[in-house]
Amino acid sequence: MANVFGVHSVGSSIVTFLRNTYPASSGGRPMPACDFELLSAGQLAADAEEGNRVTLFLYRIAVNEHRRQSARLREDGAGAGPLGLDLHYLMSAWGMTAQDEQVALTWALRQLHQHPVLDASSLTPDAGWDREEVIQIVPSELPTEDLMRIWDALTPSYRLSVSWVARLVRIDPDHDAALFRPVVAGRFAFGREAP
């Protein structure tokens, strides 16, 4: 489980993994120079930077449908269980040429296909991950209409994009809140009135 920095840690870790493993050549041919960036919606809308790069944009956070119902029962001393989240990313290629754009994105897709799991050793430490924590990165089919709606809402024109889901990101409950139980204002007892 992680603290509230867990969502940012996952995106940052994916970008760092891709940046650190991007090769200078593949199959005896040089790879195009490429940078990897995690962008916010504001950065994506204001961004007009040229160059070869692959960006990762978190466009949706959803409560995991399987973890939603598995909260612990409220007992004395037991608070809410961890919040399970699925992070929906849009990975987009920005290239100076079609080859640069397509080669860099294809390489990134292959990397995430071959290495679909981030464990605690590959996640940034600022989120305080547990040692046995594992985040799966799986491809997600985003309907063309939904993809176009995302790009229509953003300032830059459409870029070649693929969607991914990072699951299951478990966020720890606030333990300080569990220390303070609700106050009982009064207690009532029923019985017979003395004669």
VENVENGI-V763918 format. One record per pair of residues at least 24 apart in sequence whose ideal C-beta (glycine too) atoms are under 10 Angstrom apart, sorted by sequence separation. I is the first residue (numbers start at 1). J is the second residue. D is the distance in whole Angstrom. If there is no record, write none. Layout:
I_J_D / I_J_D
//
This chain:
14_38_8 / 15_39_9 / 61_85_6 / 62_86_5 / 113_137_9 / 139_163_7 / 140_164_6 / 13_38_9 / 61_86_7 / 62_87_8 / 112_137_5 / 113_138_10 / 139_164_6 / 140_165_4 / 12_38_6 / 60_86_8 / 61_87_6 / 62_88_7 / 111_137_10 / 112_138_9 / 113_139_8 / 138_164_7 / 139_165_8 / 140_166_10 / 11_38_5 / 60_87_8 / 61_88_7 / 112_139_8 / 137_164_6 / 138_165_5 / 140_167_10 / 10_38_10 / 11_39_9 / 59_87_9 / 60_88_4 / 137_165_7 / 138_166_8 / 11_40_10 / 58_87_6 / 59_88_6 / 60_89_9 / 136_165_8 / 137_166_5 / 138_167_7 / 8_38_8 / 58_88_7 / 59_89_7 / 60_90_9 / 109_139_8 / 136_166_7 / 137_167_8 / 57_88_10 / 58_89_6 / 59_90_5 / 135_166_5 / 136_167_6 / 8_40_10 / 22_54_9 / 57_89_7 / 58_90_8 / 135_167_7 / 136_168_7 / 56_89_5 / 57_90_5 / 135_168_7 / 136_169_10 / 55_89_10 / 56_90_8 / 57_91_8 / 134_168_8 / 135_169_6 / 19_54_9 / 55_90_8 / 56_91_6 / 57_92_7 / 133_168_10 / 135_170_9 / 18_54_7 / 55_91_7 / 56_92_8 / 133_169_9 / 54_91_6 / 55_92_5 / 133_170_7 / 18_56_8 / 54_92_7 / 55_93_8 / 15_54_9 / 53_92_9 / 54_93_6 / 55_94_7 / 15_55_9 / 53_93_8 / 54_94_7 / 129_169_10 / 130_170_9 / 15_56_6 / 52_93_8 / 53_94_5 / 54_95_9 / 129_170_9 / 14_56_6 / 52_94_7 / 53_95_8 / 127_169_9 / 130_172_9 / 51_94_7 / 52_95_5 / 12_56_9 / 50_94_8 / 51_95_8 / 52_96_6 / 127_171_9 / 128_172_8 / 11_56_6 / 49_94_8 / 50_95_10 / 51_96_7 / 52_97_8 / 127_172_10 / 10_56_10 / 11_57_9 / 44_90_9 / 50_96_7 / 123_169_10 / 11_58_6 / 47_94_9 / 52_99_10 / 53_100_10 / 54_101_9 / 10_58_9 / 44_92_9 / 52_100_5 / 53_101_10 / 87_135_9 / 89_137_9 / 91_139_10 / 116_164_9 / 118_166_8 / 51_100_9 / 52_101_7 / 8_58_9 / 54_104_5 / 86_136_10 / 87_137_9 / 90_140_10 / 112_162_9 / 116_166_10 / 7_58_7 / 38_89_9 / 39_90_10 / 52_103_9 / 53_104_8 / 54_105_6 / 89_140_8 / 52_104_6 / 56_108_9 / 86_138_10 / 88_140_7 / 90_142_8 / 112_164_7 / 39_92_9 / 54_107_9 / 109_162_6 / 7_61_7 / 54_108_5 / 86_140_9 / 88_142_8 / 105_159_9 / 108_162_8 / 112_166_10 / 36_91_9 / 54_109_10 / 105_160_6 / 109_164_9 / 105_161_9 / 106_162_10 / 108_164_10 / 37_94_9 / 90_147_8 / 105_162_7 / 101_159_8 / 102_160_7 / 34_93_9 / 35_94_9 / 92_151_9 / 101_160_6 / 34_94_9 / 90_150_6 / 34_95_8 / 90_151_9 / 94_156_9 / 98_160_9 / 32_95_7 / 33_96_10 / 32_96_8 / 90_154_10 / 92_156_9 / 95_159_9 / 32_97_8 / 94_159_6 / 95_160_8 / 34_100_7 / 92_158_9 / 93_159_6 / 94_160_9 / 32_99_7 / 33_100_8 / 34_101_9 / 92_159_4 / 93_160_5 / 32_100_4 / 36_104_9 / 91_159_10 / 92_160_7 / 93_161_8 / 31_100_9 / 32_101_9 / 34_103_8 / 35_104_9 / 90_159_9 / 91_160_9 / 92_161_4 / 93_162_9 / 32_102_10 / 34_104_4 / 91_161_6 / 92_162_8 / 32_103_6 / 33_104_9 / 34_105_9 / 90_161_5 / 91_162_5 / 31_103_7 / 32_104_6 / 36_108_8 / 89_161_10 / 90_162_8 / 91_163_7 / 14_87_10 / 18_91_9 / 31_104_8 / 34_107_8 / 89_162_9 / 90_163_6 / 91_164_6 / 29_103_9 / 34_108_9 / 89_163_7 / 90_164_8 / 10_85_9 / 14_89_8 / 32_107_9 / 88_163_7 / 89_164_5 / 6_82_10 / 11_87_7 / 15_91_10 / 31_107_7 / 88_164_8 / 89_165_7 / 6_83_9 / 10_87_6 / 14_91_9 / 26_103_8 / 87_164_9 / 88_165_6 / 89_166_7 / 7_85_7 / 11_89_7 / 87_165_7 / 88_166_8 / 4_83_10 / 6_85_8 / 10_89_9 / 86_165_5 / 87_166_4 / 88_167_10 / 1_81_10 / 2_82_9 / 7_87_6 / 26_106_10 / 60_140_10 / 86_166_7 / 87_167_7 / 1_82_5 / 6_87_9 / 26_107_7 / 85_166_9 / 86_167_4 / 87_168_10 / 1_83_9 / 22_104_8 / 60_142_10 / 85_167_8 / 86_168_7 / 87_169_6 / 1_84_10 / 2_85_10 / 59_142_9 / 84_167_8 / 85_168_7 / 86_169_7 / 23_107_8 / 26_110_10 / 84_168_5 / 85_169_4 / 22_107_7 / 84_169_7 / 85_170_8 / 18_104_10 / 21_107_9 / 22_108_8 / 60_146_10 / 82_168_9 / 83_169_9 / 84_170_6 / 85_171_6 / 21_108_10 / 59_146_9 / 82_169_9 / 83_170_7 / 84_171_8 / 23_111_10 / 59_147_10 / 82_170_4 / 83_171_4 / 18_107_9 / 22_111_8 / 81_170_9 / 82_171_6 / 83_172_8 / 18_108_6 / 21_111_6 / 60_150_9 / 82_172_6 / 83_173_7 / 17_108_10 / 59_150_6 / 81_172_10 / 82_173_6 / 80_172_10 / 81_173_7 / 18_111_6 / 21_114_10 / 57_150_9 / 80_173_5 / 14_108_9 / 17_111_8 / 18_112_8 / 21_115_8 / 59_153_9 / 79_173_5 / 80_174_9 / 17_112_9 / 59_154_9 / 79_174_8 / 79_175_8 / 14_111_10 / 18_115_10 / 57_154_9 / 80_177_9 / 14_112_8 / 17_115_7 / 79_177_7 / 80_178_8 / 79_178_3 / 67_167_9 / 78_178_8 / 79_179_9 / 17_118_7 / 64_165_10 / 66_167_9 / 67_168_6 / 72_173_10 / 77_178_8 / 20_122_10 / 59_161_10 / 66_168_8 / 67_169_10 / 71_173_10 / 77_179_10 / 79_181_9 / 60_163_9 / 62_165_9 / 64_167_6 / 67_170_8 / 14_118_7 / 55_159_8 / 57_161_9 / 59_163_8 / 64_168_5 / 77_181_9 / 13_118_6 / 17_122_6 / 54_159_10 / 60_165_9 / 62_167_9 / 64_169_8 / 76_181_8 / 16_122_8 / 17_123_10 / 54_160_10 / 55_161_9 / 57_163_10 / 64_170_9 / 16_123_10 / 47_154_10 / 48_155_9 / 10_118_7 / 14_122_9 / 16_124_7 / 45_153_9 / 47_155_8 / 48_156_8 / 54_162_10 / 56_164_8 / 58_166_9 / 61_169_9 / 9_118_9 / 13_122_6 / 14_123_10 / 41_150_10 / 45_154_6 / 46_155_7 / 47_156_7 / 13_123_5 / 44_154_6 / 45_155_4 / 46_156_9 / 56_166_10 / 12_123_9 / 13_124_5 / 44_155_8 / 45_156_7 / 12_124_5 / 13_125_10 / 41_153_9 / 44_156_7 / 10_123_7 / 11_124_10 / 41_154_7 / 9_123_6 / 10_124_9 / 12_126_9 / 13_127_9 / 41_155_10 / 9_124_5 / 12_127_9 / 44_159_10 / 8_124_8 / 9_125_8 / 13_129_10 / 6_123_9 / 9_126_6 / 10_127_8 / 2_120_10 / 6_124_10 / 8_126_8 / 9_127_4 / 5_124_8 / 8_127_8 / 9_128_9 / 10_129_10 / 5_125_10 / 6_126_9 / 7_127_8 / 9_129_7 / 17_137_10 / 2_123_8 / 5_126_5 / 6_127_4 / 14_135_9 / 2_124_10 / 5_127_4 / 6_128_8 / 13_135_8 / 3_126_8 / 4_127_8 / 5_128_8 / 6_129_7 / 14_137_7 / 2_126_9 / 3_127_6 / 4_128_10 / 5_129_10 / 13_137_10 / 2_127_4 / 3_128_5 / 10_135_6 / 1_127_9 / 2_128_6 / 3_129_9 / 9_135_9 / 1_128_8 / 2_129_5 / 6_133_9 / 10_137_9 / 1_129_8 / 2_130_8 / 1_130_6 / 6_135_9 / 1_132_10 / 2_133_7 / 1_133_7 / 2_135_9 / 14_164_8 / 14_166_7 / 13_166_9 / 11_166_8 / 10_166_5 / 10_167_10 / 7_166_9 / 10_169_6 / 9_169_9 / 7_169_6 / 6_169_5 / 6_170_8 / 7_171_8 / 6_171_5 / 5_171_9 / 6_172_8 / 2_169_7 / 4_171_7 / 1_169_9 / 2_170_7 / 3_171_7 / 4_172_9 / 1_170_4 / 2_171_6 / 3_172_6 / 1_171_7 / 2_172_7 / 4_174_9 / 1_172_5 / 3_174_9 / 1_173_9
//
